[in-house]
Amino acid sequence: MQQANTNLVIRNPFGTLDVRAPNDSEVMDYAASTALAGDAADVNAAQWACIAASSDPLEGIWASRWNGGADPTIAGDTPDKWKEGRAEVRIAGERIYLRFDWDDGRRHGLIDAAREGTRLVGKYINLTNPAIMRPWVGRVVDAARIDGCFPNGRLDFRR
């Protein structure tokens, strides 16, 4: 039996399902109305991760956490609870990709974002349930902190 050539091209460096239309009007509208100060008052300012900083300012291993939605696969989860996990950041051309997990690695997500100085603008896809996609805006504060938000809550990264 011969495999059909689908001409499928995967953009992200992780080889997973790509985020569809990471620069669509929903993303641009959200980005236009969203600002992250990156200051000491931000909820991501306090150190909560214990990942050693890499020699690369962005690429490498990070810790991740998100809130603002309840994961129905996690017993007792509520929107205000943080879902923590591990993450990896990779850069491919003009795009930054942030792949992360939660629920002890049982759930996975991917962010595909364009870099605009210290600002990141893109979209998130839940790789475990690809029907879930949301605009996401981030701010690279430094080599150990990326503040991020989506319409329902936060999706942050720390080292």
Phi, psi and omega in degrees: 000135182259137178284134178288142176275111182269351183055029179288125178246124179261125182279323188281148184284358179269348180074018179262180175304133179281156170286127177282134175048063184291353179239026184289177184296328178298317179295313183295321177296316179296316181297323181293334183255009186236133177225137175242120185288328182070024183262182183290344179275350181293145181297342179267002183289322180291140180290122178232352182250157176228060176252129179295136179294140179275165175287339176274137183298331181234310186295145176129197185274138179224170167257151180229158172202149177216156172214182179103000177204151178260130177274112184294348179274353180252115181302130176076007181289144176226161183301331183278346181281139176282134172255111185258155178191196178255159180215161173223136179249132175227147179248133177226104182064234182273358186253151173243132181243129179239109178256131185218165178226173174202179182057050180055037176084005181277342181236146185222149176220164179220134173247133175244114186225149172267145179261128177237082187069239177270356181267140176242132182230123181189210184219149179254141170234135174278108183291339177281328177223083188299350176291342181267111176223139181219148170297150179217138176234134179230166175223123175280106181280314177195189184289357180236007186207125171233113175276141180210153177214157173227170188305334182263344185178214184248152173213095190249163179224141180217158170237000000 
